Amino acid sequence: MTAEESRNAASLDYRDMLRIRLMEEEVMRCVQDGRITGSTHLCIGQEAIPVGVCRALDPRDPVVATYRGHGWALAKGVSPVQLAAEVMGRDSELNGGRGGSAYLSAPAHAFMGENSIVGAGVPVTLGLAMAHQRRATGLVPAVSIGDGAMNQGNVHEALNMGSVLGVPFIVVVENNGYVEMTTSDLLTAVPAAARAAAYAMRAIEVDGNDPSAVADAAREARAFALAESRPVMLEAHTKRLGGHYSGDAQMYRPAGEVDLWRAFDPLPKCRALLDPADAEEIDAAVATEVAESFRRAAEMPFPSASEVMAHVRAH
């Protein structure tokens, strides 16, 4: 990659990460002032992972996320205004307000949805991968999970089955240091990447705060999965700069931890690679885009009560 190509890549990475960051910050403000009801799970500090992975994937590769999935949806091409409308419960073009923050999906963008059952996205992704393998599409599905999900039985069942059957897909483990409100080291005997060997899987570890490194690792994972017809684990080490959910007071965190962790924040590091004038232009453009997205979303109607039974089927 030439110097100019590197600068262009950094510019795109910074723009996309900043869009996610500002969207998540505005979602938090919406929760706090009542524009969004209920709780939400934000990915502040982890933006480099969805941006890097989705940069490396074929745009048609299906992606499954957790309830902390707004960044993944945006990285897959979902428009900020439609995401804002969906999480605000408006009659959006995505799911008509039914998906909300934790269950939104956008199949037109190959974003197959979020999942609030911890780890359940892995068997879903195995099924997607089996379907694409049988159809010989050449696509490689990817699923995002947290490191805590590696303690869930359904994850291990799916990894074992995928390896036994020889099915190509990527498991992205976002190791953010916490399993909800407990530090990962108190709940996990061995790192996620070390467990891959139990299923004859390849594991790749990467700095999850560097979007370029994540993209390179994801390209490697995708190529290996496709060539060897096997699942691959990509463990991305990152830092969760917010709470587990929007109402989390974070009393369990040591004093000053978040301030120390800000040294790992991917946005300032990526911004430092840019020409200052270019960075300021991106800052202004993305801030305007996000503000306009929430303004337009707030003008959309709520779903009609007459449609409450839509998509409900009797069995």
C-alpha positions as CSV (number, residue, x, y, z in Angstrom):
1,M,0.0,0.0,0.0
2,T,1.4,3.4,-1.0
3,A,1.6,6.3,1.4
4,E,-1.4,8.0,-0.4
5,E,-3.4,4.8,-0.2
6,S,-2.6,4.5,3.5
7,R,-3.8,8.1,4.1
8,N,-7.0,7.4,2.2
9,A,-7.6,4.2,4.2
10,A,-7.1,6.1,7.5
11,S,-9.4,8.8,6.3
12,L,-12.2,6.3,5.6
13,D,-11.5,4.4,8.9
14,Y,-11.7,7.6,10.9
15,R,-14.9,8.8,9.2
16,D,-16.6,5.5,9.7
17,M,-15.5,5.1,13.3
18,L,-16.5,8.7,14.1
19,R,-19.9,8.2,12.6
20,I,-20.4,5.2,14.9
21,R,-19.1,7.1,18.0
22,L,-21.3,10.2,17.4
23,M,-24.3,8.0,16.7
24,E,-23.8,6.1,19.9
25,E,-23.3,9.2,22.0
26,E,-26.5,10.7,20.6
27,V,-28.3,7.4,21.3
28,M,-27.2,7.7,24.9
29,R,-28.5,11.3,25.1
30,C,-31.8,10.1,23.6
31,V,-32.1,7.5,26.4
32,Q,-31.3,10.0,29.1
33,D,-33.9,12.6,27.9
34,G,-36.6,10.1,27.1
35,R,-36.5,10.1,23.3
36,I,-35.6,6.4,23.4
37,T,-37.3,4.2,25.9
38,G,-35.7,1.2,27.6
39,S,-32.0,0.5,27.7
40,T,-29.4,0.2,25.0
41,H,-26.0,-1.3,24.7
42,L,-23.3,0.9,23.1
43,C,-20.0,0.1,21.5
44,I,-18.1,3.2,22.4
45,G,-14.4,2.3,22.3
46,Q,-14.9,-0.7,20.1
47,E,-15.6,1.0,16.8
48,A,-12.4,-0.2,15.1
49,I,-13.6,-3.8,15.1
50,P,-16.8,-3.5,13.0
51,V,-15.1,-0.9,10.7
52,G,-12.0,-3.1,10.1
53,V,-13.9,-6.4,9.7
54,C,-16.5,-5.0,7.3
55,R,-13.8,-3.3,5.3
56,A,-12.2,-6.7,4.7
57,L,-15.4,-8.7,3.9
58,D,-17.2,-9.0,0.6
59,P,-20.1,-6.5,0.9
60,R,-22.4,-9.5,0.4
61,D,-21.0,-11.5,3.3
62,P,-23.7,-11.9,5.9
63,V,-23.0,-10.5,9.4
64,V,-24.7,-11.3,12.7
65,A,-24.1,-9.2,15.7
66,T,-25.0,-9.1,19.4
67,Y,-27.3,-6.6,21.1
68,R,-24.3,-4.2,21.0
69,G,-24.6,-4.1,17.3
70,H,-25.3,-0.5,16.1
71,G,-21.7,-0.1,14.9
72,W,-21.9,-3.3,12.9
73,A,-25.1,-2.2,11.2
74,L,-23.5,1.1,10.3
75,A,-20.3,-0.6,9.1
76,K,-22.5,-2.8,6.8
77,G,-24.0,0.3,5.2
78,V,-27.2,0.9,7.1
79,S,-27.9,4.6,6.8
80,P,-27.6,6.7,10.1
81,V,-31.1,8.1,9.6
82,Q,-32.7,4.7,9.4
83,L,-30.7,3.4,12.3
84,A,-31.7,6.4,14.4
85,A,-35.4,5.9,13.4
86,E,-35.3,2.3,14.3
87,V,-33.8,2.7,17.8
88,M,-36.2,5.6,18.4
89,G,-39.1,3.2,17.7
90,R,-40.2,5.0,14.6
91,D,-41.8,3.5,11.5
92,S,-38.4,3.1,9.8
93,E,-37.5,1.4,6.5
94,L,-35.6,-1.2,8.5
95,N,-38.0,-3.0,10.8
96,G,-40.7,-0.4,11.3
97,G,-39.7,0.3,14.9
98,R,-40.1,-3.3,15.9
99,G,-36.4,-4.2,16.0
100,G,-35.4,-1.3,18.2
101,S,-31.9,-1.0,19.6
102,A,-31.2,-4.7,20.3
103,Y,-32.9,-6.6,17.5
104,L,-32.6,-4.5,14.3
105,S,-31.7,-6.1,11.1
106,A,-31.1,-5.1,7.5
107,P,-30.9,-8.1,5.1
108,A,-30.6,-5.7,2.1
109,H,-27.2,-4.8,3.5
110,A,-26.3,-8.4,4.5
111,F,-26.7,-7.4,8.1
112,M,-28.7,-10.3,9.4
113,G,-29.5,-8.8,12.7
114,E,-28.6,-8.5,16.4
115,N,-29.3,-11.2,19.0
116,S,-29.9,-10.6,22.7
117,I,-29.3,-14.3,23.7
118,V,-25.6,-14.4,24.6
119,G,-23.7,-16.5,22.1
120,A,-26.8,-17.4,20.1
121,G,-25.5,-15.7,17.0
122,V,-22.9,-18.4,16.5
123,P,-25.3,-21.3,15.7
124,V,-27.3,-18.9,13.5
125,T,-24.2,-18.0,11.6
126,L,-23.3,-21.6,11.2
127,G,-26.7,-22.1,9.6
128,L,-26.1,-19.2,7.2
129,A,-22.6,-20.6,6.4
130,M,-24.0,-24.0,5.6
131,A,-26.6,-22.5,3.3
132,H,-24.0,-20.5,1.4
133,Q,-21.7,-23.4,1.2
134,R,-24.4,-25.6,-0.3
135,R,-25.3,-22.9,-2.8
136,A,-21.6,-22.4,-3.7
137,T,-21.9,-18.6,-3.4
138,G,-18.3,-18.1,-2.2
139,L,-19.5,-15.9,0.6
140,V,-18.2,-16.2,4.2
141,P,-20.6,-15.2,7.0
142,A,-19.2,-13.5,10.1
143,V,-20.5,-13.2,13.6
144,S,-19.6,-10.9,16.4
145,I,-19.6,-12.1,20.1
146,G,-18.1,-10.8,23.3
147,D,-15.5,-12.7,25.2
148,G,-18.0,-13.7,27.8
149,A,-20.0,-15.6,25.2
150,M,-17.1,-18.0,24.9
151,N,-18.5,-19.5,28.2
152,Q,-21.8,-20.3,26.6
153,G,-22.5,-23.9,25.6
154,N,-24.3,-23.0,22.3
155,V,-21.1,-21.3,21.1
156,H,-19.0,-24.5,21.6
157,E,-21.6,-26.7,20.1
158,A,-21.7,-24.5,16.9
159,L,-17.9,-24.3,16.7
160,N,-17.5,-28.1,17.0
161,M,-20.2,-28.7,14.5
162,G,-18.8,-26.2,12.0
163,S,-15.3,-27.7,12.3
164,V,-16.6,-31.3,12.0
165,L,-18.7,-30.5,8.9
166,G,-16.0,-28.2,7.4
167,V,-18.1,-25.0,7.1
168,P,-16.4,-21.6,6.5
169,F,-17.4,-18.7,8.7
170,I,-15.6,-16.2,11.0
171,V,-16.2,-15.8,14.7
172,V,-15.1,-12.3,15.8
173,V,-14.5,-12.3,19.5
174,E,-14.6,-8.7,20.8
175,N,-12.6,-9.1,24.0
176,N,-13.3,-5.8,25.8
177,G,-12.1,-6.8,29.2
178,Y,-15.6,-7.2,30.8
179,V,-18.2,-9.9,30.9
180,E,-21.1,-7.5,31.7
181,M,-20.0,-6.2,35.1
182,T,-17.3,-8.7,35.9
183,T,-13.7,-8.6,34.6
184,S,-13.0,-11.3,32.1
185,D,-10.1,-12.8,34.1
186,L,-12.5,-13.8,36.9
187,L,-14.8,-15.8,34.7
188,T,-12.6,-17.3,32.0
189,A,-9.9,-19.9,32.5
190,V,-8.1,-19.5,29.2
191,P,-8.3,-16.8,26.5
192,A,-10.8,-17.3,23.6
193,A,-8.1,-17.8,21.0
194,A,-6.6,-20.7,23.0
195,R,-10.0,-22.5,22.9
196,A,-10.0,-22.6,19.1
197,A,-7.5,-25.5,19.1
198,A,-10.1,-27.7,20.8
199,Y,-12.1,-27.6,17.6
200,A,-9.1,-27.8,15.2
201,M,-9.8,-24.2,14.3
202,R,-7.3,-21.5,13.4
203,A,-7.2,-18.5,15.7
204,I,-5.9,-15.0,14.9
205,E,-5.4,-12.4,17.6
206,V,-5.3,-8.7,16.7
207,D,-5.2,-5.2,18.3
208,G,-8.9,-4.4,18.2
209,N,-8.1,-0.7,18.5
210,D,-6.4,-0.5,15.1
211,P,-8.9,-0.6,12.2
212,S,-6.1,-1.3,9.7
213,A,-4.8,-4.2,11.7
214,V,-8.3,-5.6,12.2
215,A,-8.9,-5.4,8.4
216,D,-5.7,-7.2,7.6
217,A,-6.5,-9.9,10.1
218,A,-10.1,-10.2,8.9
219,R,-8.9,-10.6,5.3
220,E,-6.5,-13.4,6.4
221,A,-9.3,-15.1,8.3
222,R,-11.7,-14.9,5.4
223,A,-9.2,-16.2,2.9
224,F,-8.3,-19.1,5.2
225,A,-11.9,-20.0,6.0
226,L,-12.8,-20.1,2.3
227,A,-9.6,-21.9,1.2
228,E,-9.7,-24.5,4.0
229,S,-13.5,-24.7,4.4
230,R,-13.3,-24.3,8.1
231,P,-14.5,-21.8,10.7
232,V,-11.8,-19.3,11.9
233,M,-11.7,-17.3,15.2
234,L,-10.6,-13.7,15.2
235,E,-10.0,-12.4,18.7
236,A,-9.8,-8.6,18.8
237,H,-8.6,-7.1,22.0
238,T,-10.2,-3.8,22.8
239,K,-11.6,-1.6,25.6
240,R,-15.2,-0.9,26.6
241,L,-15.2,2.8,27.4
242,G,-18.8,2.8,28.6
243,G,-21.1,0.7,30.7
244,H,-22.5,-2.7,29.9
245,Y,-25.8,-0.9,29.1
246,S,-27.1,2.7,29.1
247,G,-28.2,2.7,32.7
248,D,-25.0,1.1,34.1
249,A,-23.6,3.2,36.9
250,Q,-20.3,1.3,36.6
251,M,-19.7,1.3,40.4
252,Y,-17.7,-2.0,39.9
253,R,-15.0,-0.3,37.9
254,P,-11.8,0.8,39.7
255,A,-11.4,4.6,40.0
256,G,-9.7,6.1,37.0
257,E,-9.9,2.9,34.9
258,V,-11.9,4.6,32.1
259,D,-9.4,7.5,32.0
260,L,-6.5,5.0,31.7
261,W,-8.3,3.1,29.0
262,R,-8.8,6.2,26.9
263,A,-5.2,5.9,25.8
264,F,-6.4,2.9,23.7
265,D,-9.3,4.9,22.1
266,P,-9.1,4.1,18.4
267,L,-10.4,7.5,17.2
268,P,-7.6,9.9,18.4
269,K,-5.0,7.5,17.2
270,C,-6.5,7.2,13.8
271,R,-7.2,11.0,13.6
272,A,-3.5,11.6,14.3
273,L,-2.6,9.9,11.0
274,L,-4.6,12.5,9.0
275,D,-3.8,16.0,7.8
276,P,-5.3,18.3,10.5
277,A,-7.4,20.1,7.9
278,D,-8.8,16.9,6.5
279,A,-9.6,15.7,10.0
280,E,-11.5,18.9,10.8
281,E,-13.5,18.5,7.6
282,I,-14.5,15.0,8.5
283,D,-15.4,16.1,12.0
284,A,-17.7,18.7,10.7
285,A,-19.3,16.6,8.0
286,V,-20.0,13.6,10.3
287,A,-21.3,15.8,13.1
288,T,-23.7,17.4,10.7
289,E,-24.7,14.0,9.2
290,V,-25.5,12.6,12.6
291,A,-27.4,15.6,13.9
292,E,-29.5,15.7,10.7
293,S,-30.2,11.9,10.9
294,F,-31.7,12.2,14.4
295,R,-33.6,15.3,13.4
296,R,-35.2,13.5,10.4
297,A,-35.8,10.4,12.5
298,A,-37.7,12.4,15.1
299,E,-40.0,13.6,12.4
300,M,-41.0,10.1,11.3
301,P,-44.3,8.7,12.7
302,F,-44.5,5.9,15.2
303,P,-45.9,2.6,13.9
304,S,-49.7,2.6,13.6
305,A,-51.6,0.7,16.3
306,S,-53.6,-0.9,13.4
307,E,-50.5,-2.7,12.4
308,V,-49.7,-4.2,15.8
309,M,-50.5,-7.7,14.6
310,A,-48.5,-7.5,11.4
311,H,-45.9,-10.2,11.1
312,V,-47.6,-12.2,13.8
313,R,-48.4,-15.8,12.7
314,A,-50.5,-18.4,14.4
315,H,-49.0,-21.9,14.9
